[in-house]
């Protein structure tokens, strides 16, 4: 396959590749209650998204207790992964894309430490050629910095690249990067709840639907 024909799929992580939003909500809620004695709803926590988890905690917790609070978050986050598995339809999709020779990457707003924890716990590390975390970029989504950096590293062509995510920030970042924006809403917890503004180029509610569409779009077959 000529380099210009190599296809690239870049993914958001939480709520897209992994059903880890509930784990984030629980861990942040637990940390805030422990150190601030304040209750936060899922929606209130989502409104703090942008910086990675460490940044969210740093913005709320007094500096003298920040390190303790951050460790509290990670301890709870790890606990929330017990029994958490990647759904079979998602694994089937990832395996099909891998077998088709599509290169894949993750651009996530979560920090490197929590990204690695989740990828390893869910046995997903072998599928992705690159992972760019929220604490490895200067500008967070909806800025396209992470996507553009991944494309550069993978030598990906815009017309043969797409970005998949569950939030409006994901769609905006994909558009700013000049690539196809794919919206997904296949987990019960998602940042958009299926309502995107701006709208993605295409929206899927099942991994199998995306897999079929993608392999047909690039005419490479699902074997």
C-alpha positions as CSV (number, residue, x, y, z in Angstrom):
1,X,0.0,0.0,0.0
2,X,1.4,3.4,-1.0
3,X,1.8,5.9,1.8
4,X,-0.8,8.2,0.4
5,X,-3.3,5.3,0.7
6,X,-2.7,4.7,4.4
7,X,-5.8,5.4,6.4
8,X,-5.9,6.8,9.9
9,X,-8.6,6.8,12.6
10,X,-8.1,9.0,15.6
11,X,-10.3,8.6,18.7
12,X,-11.3,10.5,21.7
13,X,-11.1,8.1,24.8
14,X,-13.6,8.6,27.6
15,X,-17.1,8.0,26.3
16,X,-15.8,7.0,22.9
17,X,-13.4,4.0,23.2
18,X,-14.0,3.3,26.8
19,X,-17.0,3.6,29.2
20,X,-14.9,5.5,31.7
21,X,-16.9,8.7,32.1
22,X,-18.7,7.2,35.2
23,X,-15.3,6.3,36.7
24,X,-14.1,9.9,36.2
25,X,-17.3,11.3,37.7
26,X,-17.2,9.1,40.7
27,X,-13.4,9.7,41.4
28,X,-13.7,13.5,41.1
29,X,-16.9,13.6,43.1
30,X,-15.3,11.5,45.8
31,X,-12.2,13.7,45.8
32,X,-14.2,16.9,46.0
33,X,-16.4,15.6,48.8
34,X,-13.4,14.3,50.8
35,X,-11.4,17.6,50.6
36,X,-14.1,20.2,50.1
37,X,-17.2,18.6,51.7
38,X,-19.0,19.6,48.5
39,X,-21.3,17.5,46.3
40,X,-20.9,17.7,42.5
41,X,-23.3,16.2,39.9
42,X,-22.1,14.6,36.7
43,X,-23.1,17.7,34.8
44,X,-21.2,20.0,37.1
45,X,-18.1,17.9,36.7
46,X,-18.5,17.9,32.9
47,X,-18.6,21.6,33.0
48,X,-15.1,21.6,34.5
49,X,-13.7,19.5,31.6
50,X,-11.0,21.0,29.4
51,X,-7.8,20.6,31.4
52,X,-6.9,17.0,32.5
53,X,-8.0,15.7,35.8
54,X,-5.0,17.0,37.6
55,X,-5.8,20.5,36.4
56,X,-9.5,20.2,37.4
57,X,-8.4,19.2,40.9
58,X,-5.7,21.9,41.1
59,X,-8.3,24.5,40.2
60,X,-10.6,23.5,43.1
61,X,-8.4,22.1,45.9
62,X,-6.2,24.4,48.1
63,X,-2.5,24.1,47.0
64,X,-1.3,22.6,50.3
65,X,-3.6,19.6,49.9
66,X,-3.3,19.3,46.1
67,X,-0.9,16.3,46.0
68,X,-3.0,14.4,48.6
69,X,-6.2,15.1,46.7
70,X,-4.7,14.1,43.4
71,X,-3.6,10.7,44.8
72,X,-7.1,10.3,46.3
73,X,-8.5,10.8,42.8
74,X,-6.2,8.2,41.2
75,X,-6.8,5.6,44.0
76,X,-10.6,5.9,43.4
77,X,-10.2,6.0,39.6
78,X,-8.3,2.7,39.7
79,X,-10.9,1.2,42.0
80,X,-13.6,2.1,39.5
81,X,-11.9,0.0,36.8
82,X,-12.5,-3.3,38.7
83,X,-14.8,-5.3,36.6
84,X,-14.8,-2.8,33.8
85,X,-14.2,-4.4,30.4
86,X,-14.3,-3.2,26.8
87,X,-17.6,-4.2,25.2
88,X,-17.2,-7.0,22.6
89,X,-18.7,-4.8,19.7
90,X,-16.0,-2.2,20.3
91,X,-13.2,-4.8,20.4
92,X,-14.6,-6.3,17.2
93,X,-14.5,-2.9,15.5
94,X,-10.9,-2.2,16.7
95,X,-9.7,-5.6,15.6
96,X,-11.3,-5.2,12.1
97,X,-9.7,-1.8,11.6
98,X,-6.4,-3.2,12.8
99,X,-6.6,-6.2,10.4
100,X,-7.5,-3.8,7.6
101,X,-4.2,-2.0,8.1
102,X,-5.8,1.2,9.4
103,X,-3.5,3.1,11.8
104,X,-5.2,4.3,14.9
105,X,-4.5,6.8,17.6
106,X,-5.9,8.4,20.8
107,X,-6.2,12.1,21.4
108,X,-7.7,12.6,24.8
109,X,-8.3,15.3,27.3
110,X,-7.4,13.0,30.2
111,X,-3.9,13.1,31.7
112,X,-1.2,10.6,30.7
113,X,-1.3,8.8,34.0
114,X,-5.0,8.1,33.9
115,X,-4.9,7.4,30.2
116,X,-2.3,4.7,30.7
117,X,-4.2,3.3,33.7
118,X,-7.4,2.9,31.6
119,X,-5.7,1.6,28.4
120,X,-3.9,-1.1,30.4
121,X,-6.9,-2.1,32.5
122,X,-9.1,-2.4,29.4
123,X,-6.3,-4.2,27.4
124,X,-6.4,-1.6,24.6
125,X,-2.8,-0.6,24.3
126,X,-1.9,-2.8,21.3
127,X,-4.5,-1.1,19.1
128,X,-3.0,2.4,19.0
129,X,0.1,3.6,17.3
130,X,0.0,6.9,19.2
131,X,-1.7,8.3,22.4
132,X,-1.6,12.0,23.1
133,X,-2.9,13.0,26.5
134,X,-4.3,16.3,27.7
135,X,-1.2,17.2,29.7
136,X,1.0,16.8,26.6
137,X,-0.5,19.6,24.7
138,X,-0.6,23.4,25.2
139,X,-4.1,23.8,23.8
140,X,-6.9,21.4,24.8
141,X,-9.9,20.5,22.6
142,X,-11.7,22.0,20.9
143,X,-8.3,23.3,19.7
144,X,-6.9,20.9,17.1
145,X,-3.4,20.8,18.4
146,X,-3.5,17.2,19.6
147,X,-5.1,15.9,16.4
148,X,-2.6,17.8,14.2
149,X,0.3,16.5,16.2
150,X,-0.9,12.9,15.8
151,X,-1.4,13.4,12.1
152,X,2.2,14.7,11.8
153,X,3.6,11.9,13.7
154,X,1.7,9.3,11.7
155,X,2.2,11.1,8.4
156,X,-1.5,11.0,7.9
157,X,-3.2,12.8,5.0
158,X,-6.3,14.9,5.9
159,X,-8.5,13.2,3.2
160,X,-7.6,9.8,4.7
161,X,-8.1,10.7,8.3
162,X,-11.0,11.1,10.6
163,X,-11.5,11.9,14.3
164,X,-14.1,10.0,16.4
165,X,-15.6,11.4,19.6
166,X,-18.6,11.8,21.8
167,X,-18.5,15.6,22.4
168,X,-19.1,18.8,20.7
169,X,-15.4,19.7,21.4
170,X,-14.4,16.6,19.5
171,X,-16.4,17.7,16.4
172,X,-15.0,21.2,16.6
173,X,-11.5,20.0,16.9
174,X,-11.8,17.7,13.9
175,X,-13.3,20.5,11.8
176,X,-10.5,22.8,12.8
177,X,-8.0,20.1,11.8
178,X,-9.6,19.9,8.4
179,X,-10.7,16.2,8.7
180,X,-13.9,14.2,8.9
181,X,-15.7,14.5,12.2
182,X,-17.5,11.3,13.4
183,X,-19.8,11.6,16.3
184,X,-20.6,8.5,18.5
185,X,-23.2,7.9,21.1
186,X,-22.9,4.2,22.1
187,X,-22.4,4.4,25.8
188,X,-25.0,5.4,28.4
189,X,-22.7,8.2,29.7
190,X,-21.5,10.6,27.0
191,X,-20.6,14.2,26.9
192,X,-23.1,15.1,24.2
193,X,-25.9,12.6,24.9
194,X,-26.2,12.4,21.2
195,X,-26.9,16.1,20.7
196,X,-24.1,17.8,18.8
197,X,-23.7,21.4,17.9
198,X,-22.0,21.7,15.5
199,X,-23.2,18.4,14.0
200,X,-20.7,15.8,13.1
201,X,-20.3,14.7,9.5
202,X,-21.8,11.3,10.5
203,X,-23.2,9.9,13.7
204,X,-23.2,6.3,14.9
205,X,-24.9,4.6,17.9
206,X,-23.2,1.2,17.4
207,X,-19.6,0.3,16.7
208,X,-20.7,-2.2,14.0
209,X,-22.4,0.5,12.0
210,X,-19.2,2.7,12.1
211,X,-17.0,-0.3,11.2
212,X,-19.2,-1.1,8.1
213,X,-19.4,2.5,7.0
214,X,-15.7,3.1,7.4
215,X,-14.5,0.1,5.6
216,X,-16.9,0.8,2.8
217,X,-15.9,4.5,2.7
218,X,-12.3,3.6,2.1
219,X,-13.2,0.5,0.0
220,X,-10.8,-1.8,1.8
221,X,-13.1,-4.5,2.9
222,X,-13.6,-6.1,6.3
223,X,-12.1,-9.5,5.4
